[in-house]
Amino acid sequence: MGEDIVSFFNYDNLKKIMFKLEPECAHTIAGIGLKFITICPPLNSYMLKQNFVNSEILKQNIFGTTFHNPIGLAAGFDKNGDYIKAMPALGFGFTEIGTVTPKPQHGNPKPRLFRLIDEKSIQNAMGFNNKGSYNMLKNLKKVEFFNYPIGINIGKNKLTPEIEAISDYEKLFRAFKNYGTYIVINISSPNTPGLRDLQNEKFIQEVFKVGKSITKKPILLKIAPDMEAKDAITLCKVAVDAGASGIIATNTTIDYSLSKEPKDIGGISGELLKEKSFKLFDAIANELFGKTILISVGGVSDAKEAYRRIKAGASLVQIYTALIYKGPSLVGNINRELIKLIKKDGFTSITEAIGSDRR
């Protein structure tokens, strides 16, 4: 059966078909495939064996939870928490679901998702399309005893005025106060009007005050890559002082000069974002490494880049776009190569490698 599975799931073949489809249609089909994995034990077992790297060298305890490897799925793929149980079969050490809003919403008009194939990137203007907090809560209850790290990425509804945004985050903190491993405040997506305006000291202080009063779960802040480093560092410091347990850097970029043929809407992720994302992460890590948990995301597509982020101070690294271009064997390959890179540098565990370039 193994050979049949390999043949059927050969990603080079699948990608040729999937890339002929409209991107959102391809995403839906991929989701169906992930659900099939969870209800087909032989396939799930086979993919776990192929992709999930379980090594003491990569293991960490973060937020009171064991992360078997540092590579996680970034928010945006599993918007409703539908595919949590399939993530280990893809090799991920953790997953981040969402962005979820209090009320269901359709997101922005289509087309809103575009492949920049030659640049191995994606441009999306989805706009927090999701089924709402009640639906996600139902899905989280289904995996309540599934021992696996889960981040919950939360955001405000599009129609909620900026002045009332705090109420949306309060509702979400209350909904998920006892679920997941950590909660992420998303005020950095470029696809909800006015959302990035909330990246200011006053709102950050207020939202963390509200969140900390409701839940004991670690709360993290996700920031955009498009602000000046000094401004980003200031906001991150404000967040940490307000009780943030970590910083996620970065979201997608609206720097359209990075692409040869960009669309005029949405944020760019993937290879085009790599250096911009790393530069801002590195600046933040230079100030905050050792003071909070740092998670790096943006343009990571191989072990070399993941290791660069780790040595710069990232305890965890997230990917999304690279999975679309390289397929389900990507995470396992990254983790196996990470082990080699860690050993090559004379370290016995990933914890020794984290921030080694800062010491």
C-alpha positions in Angstrom: 0.0 0.0 0.0 2.9 2.3 0.8 4.1 2.4 -2.9 0.5 3.2 -4.0 0.3 6.0 -1.6 3.6 7.5 -2.7 2.5 7.3 -6.3 -0.8 8.9 -5.6 0.6 11.6 -3.5 3.6 12.5 -5.6 3.5 16.2 -5.2 5.2 17.1 -8.5 2.2 15.4 -10.2 -0.4 16.8 -7.9 1.0 20.3 -8.2 0.7 20.3 -12.0 -3.0 19.6 -11.5 -3.6 21.9 -8.6 -1.8 24.9 -10.2 -4.3 24.7 -13.1 -7.1 25.3 -10.6 -8.1 28.6 -9.2 -6.1 29.0 -5.9 -9.1 28.9 -3.5 -10.4 25.9 -5.3 -7.0 24.2 -4.9 -7.0 25.1 -1.2 -10.4 23.5 -0.7 -9.2 20.3 -2.4 -6.1 20.3 -0.2 -8.3 20.6 2.8 -10.4 17.6 1.7 -7.2 15.6 1.4 -6.1 16.6 4.9 -9.5 15.5 6.3 -9.1 12.2 4.5 -5.7 11.6 6.2 -7.3 11.8 9.6 -10.0 9.2 8.8 -7.7 6.8 7.0 -5.4 5.2 9.7 -3.0 3.5 7.2 -2.4 6.7 5.3 -2.1 8.7 8.6 0.4 6.2 9.9 2.4 6.2 6.7 2.6 9.9 6.5 3.6 10.2 10.2 6.4 7.8 9.6 7.6 9.7 6.6 7.2 13.3 7.8 7.1 13.6 11.6 10.6 13.8 13.0 10.6 12.9 16.7 14.1 13.7 18.0 15.3 14.8 21.4 17.6 17.3 19.6 14.6 19.3 18.4 12.3 18.9 21.4 11.5 22.0 23.5 9.2 22.9 26.4 7.5 26.2 25.6 4.4 27.7 27.3 4.3 24.6 29.5 3.9 22.4 26.4 6.2 20.0 24.6 7.0 21.0 21.0 8.5 18.0 19.3 10.0 20.1 16.6 10.2 23.9 15.9 8.4 24.0 12.6 4.8 25.1 12.7 2.0 25.9 10.2 1.4 29.7 10.1 -2.1 31.1 10.5 -4.2 31.6 7.4 -4.3 28.0 6.0 -6.5 26.4 8.7 -8.9 29.3 9.3 -11.5 27.3 11.1 -9.5 24.7 12.9 -10.7 21.9 10.5 -7.3 20.2 10.0 -5.6 20.1 13.4 -5.4 16.3 13.6 -3.7 16.2 10.1 -0.8 18.5 11.0 1.5 15.9 12.6 1.1 13.8 9.4 2.6 16.7 7.5 5.5 16.9 10.0 4.5 20.0 11.8 5.5 20.4 15.5 2.6 22.8 16.1 -0.2 24.6 14.2 -1.7 28.0 14.4 -5.4 28.2 13.4 -7.4 31.3 12.3 -7.5 34.2 11.9 -10.9 33.8 13.6 -13.3 36.7 14.2 -16.3 36.8 16.6 -18.9 36.6 13.9 -18.6 34.6 10.6 -17.6 36.7 7.6 -17.1 36.0 3.9 -14.0 38.1 3.5 -13.1 40.3 0.6 -14.6 39.9 -3.0 -13.0 37.3 -5.3 -10.6 37.0 -6.9 -8.5 37.5 -3.8 -5.7 34.9 -3.9 -3.0 34.9 -6.5 0.1 32.8 -7.2 3.3 34.5 -8.1 4.7 31.3 -9.4 8.1 32.4 -10.8 8.8 34.2 -7.5 7.6 31.3 -5.4 5.2 33.6 -3.6 1.6 34.2 -2.9 -0.4 37.4 -2.8 -3.6 37.3 -0.8 -6.4 39.7 0.0 -8.6 37.2 1.8 -9.9 39.5 4.5 -10.3 37.1 7.5 -12.9 34.8 5.8 -13.9 32.3 8.5 -16.9 30.7 10.1 -16.7 32.6 13.3 -15.7 31.9 16.9 -18.6 29.5 17.7 -17.7 27.2 14.8 -14.0 27.2 15.8 -14.9 26.5 19.4 -16.8 23.4 18.3 -13.8 22.2 16.4 -11.5 22.8 19.3 -13.8 20.8 21.6 -13.4 17.9 19.2 -9.6 17.9 19.7 -9.7 18.8 23.4 -7.7 15.7 24.3 -5.4 15.7 21.3 -2.0 16.3 22.8 -0.6 18.8 20.3 0.4 22.5 20.5 -2.2 24.8 18.9 -2.1 28.6 18.6 -5.3 30.5 18.1 -5.0 33.6 15.9 -7.7 36.2 16.6 -8.9 39.3 14.8 -11.7 41.8 14.6 -14.6 41.6 12.2 -14.4 43.9 9.2 -17.6 45.8 10.1 -16.5 46.5 13.6 -15.4 50.1 13.9 -11.9 50.7 15.0 -13.1 52.5 18.1 -15.0 49.3 19.1 -12.2 46.8 18.1 -11.3 46.0 21.7 -14.8 44.5 22.2 -14.2 42.0 19.5 -10.9 40.9 21.0 -12.6 40.7 24.4 -15.2 38.3 23.0 -12.6 36.2 21.5 -10.5 36.0 24.6 -13.6 34.8 26.5 -14.5 32.3 23.8 -11.0 30.7 23.8 -9.8 31.3 27.3 -9.5 27.6 28.1 -8.5 26.3 24.7 -5.3 26.0 22.7 -1.7 26.4 23.8 -1.5 30.2 23.1 -3.5 33.0 21.6 -2.2 35.5 19.0 -3.5 39.0 18.7 -3.6 39.8 14.9 -3.6 43.5 14.2 -1.1 43.3 11.4 -3.1 41.8 8.4 -3.2 44.3 5.5 -6.6 42.9 4.4 -9.0 44.3 7.0 -9.5 48.1 6.6 -8.0 50.0 9.6 -6.6 46.9 11.3 -3.0 48.0 11.1 -3.9 51.3 12.6 -4.3 49.3 15.9 -0.6 48.8 15.9 -0.2 51.6 18.4 1.0 51.7 22.0 -2.4 52.6 23.5 -4.3 49.8 21.8 -1.6 47.2 22.5 -1.6 48.1 26.2 -5.4 48.0 26.3 -5.8 44.7 24.5 -3.2 42.9 26.6 -4.8 44.3 29.8 -8.2 42.9 28.7 -6.7 39.5 27.6 -4.7 39.0 30.7 -7.7 39.7 32.9 -9.7 36.9 31.0 -7.3 34.1 30.3 -4.2 32.5 31.7 -3.2 31.3 28.3 0.0 32.9 26.9 -0.9 35.8 24.6 1.4 36.8 21.7 1.5 39.7 19.3 1.9 39.3 15.6 3.4 42.3 13.8 3.6 43.6 10.2 6.9 43.7 8.3 6.3 47.1 6.8 7.0 49.5 9.7 10.4 51.0 10.6 12.4 48.7 12.8 12.6 51.2 15.6 8.8 51.6 15.6 8.3 47.8 15.6 10.8 47.3 18.4 9.0 50.0 20.5 5.6 48.3 20.0 7.0 44.9 20.8 8.6 46.2 24.0 5.2 47.8 24.9 3.6 44.4 24.3 6.1 42.6 26.5 5.7 45.1 29.3 2.0 44.7 29.0 2.3 40.9 29.5 2.9 39.5 26.1 4.4 36.0 26.2 5.9 36.2 22.8 6.2 38.1 19.5 5.5 36.7 16.0 7.3 38.4 13.2 6.1 38.9 10.5 2.8 39.0 8.7 2.5 39.5 4.9 3.9 42.7 3.3 2.3 45.4 1.1 5.7 46.3 -0.4 4.7 45.6 -3.9 8.1 46.7 -5.3 9.3 43.2 -4.3 7.4 41.6 -7.2 7.8 42.0 -10.9 4.1 41.7 -11.5 2.2 42.3 -8.3 -1.5 42.7 -7.9 -2.7 46.0 -6.4 -4.4 44.4 -3.4 -3.4 42.1 -0.5 -0.3 41.0 1.2 2.7 39.1 -0.3 4.1 36.0 1.4 6.7 33.5 0.4 10.2 33.9 -1.1 9.8 37.6 -1.9 9.2 38.3 1.8 12.2 36.4 3.1 14.8 39.1 3.5 12.4 41.8 4.6 10.9 39.5 7.2 14.3 38.4 8.5 15.6 41.9 8.7 12.8 43.0 11.0 12.9 39.8 13.0 16.6 40.2 13.5 16.2 43.8 14.7 13.5 42.8 17.2 15.5 39.8 18.4 18.5 42.1 19.0 16.4 43.9 21.6 14.2 41.2 22.9 16.0 37.9 22.7 16.0 36.3 26.1 13.2 38.5 27.3 10.3 36.8 25.5 9.6 33.9 23.1 10.2 34.9 19.5 8.6 33.2 16.6 9.8 33.9 13.0 7.6 33.6 9.9 7.9 34.9 6.4 9.7 33.4 3.4 11.1 30.3 5.2 11.3 27.5 2.7 14.2 25.3 3.7 16.3 24.2 6.7 19.1 26.7 6.0 16.7 29.6 6.4 14.9 28.1 9.3 18.2 27.7 11.1 19.2 31.3 10.3 16.0 32.4 12.1 16.8 30.0 15.0 20.3 31.2 15.5 19.0 34.8 15.3 16.7 34.1 18.3 13.6 32.2 17.1 12.4 29.4 19.3 9.9 28.5 16.7 9.6 29.0 13.0 6.4 29.0 10.9 5.8 28.3 7.2 2.8 28.4 4.8 3.6 29.5 1.3 6.6 27.1 0.9 4.2 24.2 1.6 2.2 25.1 -1.5 5.3 25.1 -3.7 7.2 22.2 -2.1 4.5 19.9 -0.8 4.0 17.6 2.2 7.5 16.3 2.5 8.9 19.8 3.2 8.6 19.9 7.0 10.1 16.5 7.5 13.0 17.4 5.2 13.6 20.7 7.1 13.6 19.0 10.5 16.0 16.2 9.4 18.4 18.8 7.9 18.0 21.0 11.1 19.4 18.1 13.1 22.4 17.9 10.9 23.0 21.7 11.1 22.7 21.7 14.9 25.2 18.8 15.2 27.5 20.4 12.7 27.8 23.5 14.9 28.6 21.3 17.9 25.3 21.7 19.7 23.5 18.8 21.4 20.0 20.4 21.3 18.1 23.1 19.5 17.9 25.1 22.8 21.7 25.6 22.5 21.4 26.9 18.9 18.6 29.4 19.6 20.1 32.8 19.6 23.6 31.6 19.2 24.4 34.4 16.7 23.5 36.9 19.5 25.9 35.5 22.0 
